[in-house]
Each structure stands twice: as structure tokens, then as C-alpha cells.
Amino acid sequence: MAFDTTAEAQRRHDDVFRAMTPDQRVAMAAEMSETAFRLAEDGVRMRHPHYTDDEVRHAALRLRLGEELFAAAFPAVPPLPG
């Protein structure tokens, strides 16, 4: 149980989650993943306002995948400017 959630709120959350179909759960997980990626992009933009949209996307992907996997998946993408 979360430390900032009452037992009643947790029970309600669990009931709603259990009532969802598997497709609804997958859709929710995909939406949460997309939201997390957009938040990562926003963080990159805040730290590097001079980056282009492609550079922001690449930097966020580097954070998500790690440098080694990113380089293997996108060998033609050069390192990002500082």
C-alpha cells in the first residue's frame, strides 16, 4: 500500500483496477508509458533549450534505452551537442 493513500482509497483503487478488462489494463499501461516518455522529453527540453525536436527525442531515447542499446539501434545518429 502507498504511504500517502488511505486504506479505503487503496481498496477503491484495487476494485476499479480489478474491474478493468485486460485490454483496458494494457491501454492504461501504454498511456502511462507514453506520458513518462513525454515527461522525459520535457525534462530534456528544460535542460537543453537549444536542442532541436529530433535532438530532444534522441536524448530522451538515450535515457530510456541506455547509450549502448541506443547506439546499436540508431548507429547513424551522432552524439548530442553539450
N, C-alpha and C positions, 0 to 999 in steps of 0.2 A: 504494500500500500504506500502511496506517496505521502510524504511528511506534511504536505500542505493541503491535504484533502481529508474531509471528514469521512467517517465510515459510511454514512448514508449516501454521500456523494459518490463514493467509490462503488457502493452497491448499485446505484443507479447507472453509473458508467458501465459497469460489468453487464448489467441487464441489457442495456442498449447494444453493447458490443456482441453479446450472445445472440441477440435477435437479428443481427445482420446476416445476410447470405454470404457465402464465400466470395461471390463476385463483388459484393459491396465492400468487403474487407480488403480485397485486392485493390479495388479502385481507391479506397481511402489510403492505403499504403502508398500507392503510386502518386497520389496527390501530395501526401506528406513528403515524399522523396523529392518531388519537383519543387515544393516550397523550400525545402532545405537547400537545394541547389541554387535557387534564386536568391536566397539569403547569403549564400557563399559568394555569388556574383556581386551582390550589393556590397558586401564587405571588401571585395577586391576593388570595386569602383571607388569606394571611400578612401582606401589606402593608396590607390593609383589613379587619380582622376584623369591623367594624361593617356591612359590605355585606350585603345580602340575597342569597339564591341567584340571583335574577334580575340583580341588580347585578353579581355576580361573573361570571355568564355574559356579560352585556353588555360588561363591561370586557375579558374575555378575547377576545371577538369584535372589539372595537375594536383590540386588539393584533394580531390575526390579519389583519384587513381594512384597517386604517388608518382614520383618522377620516372622511375624505371618503366612502369606499365604505360604511362603517358608517352614516353619516348618510343616504346615498341608500337603503340597504337597509332601514333602521329609522327612518324620519323621525319617528315618534311617540315614540321613546324619548328621554327628556330626558337632559341631561348628568348624569354621575355626581357624587355629593357628594364632597367632598375627603377 
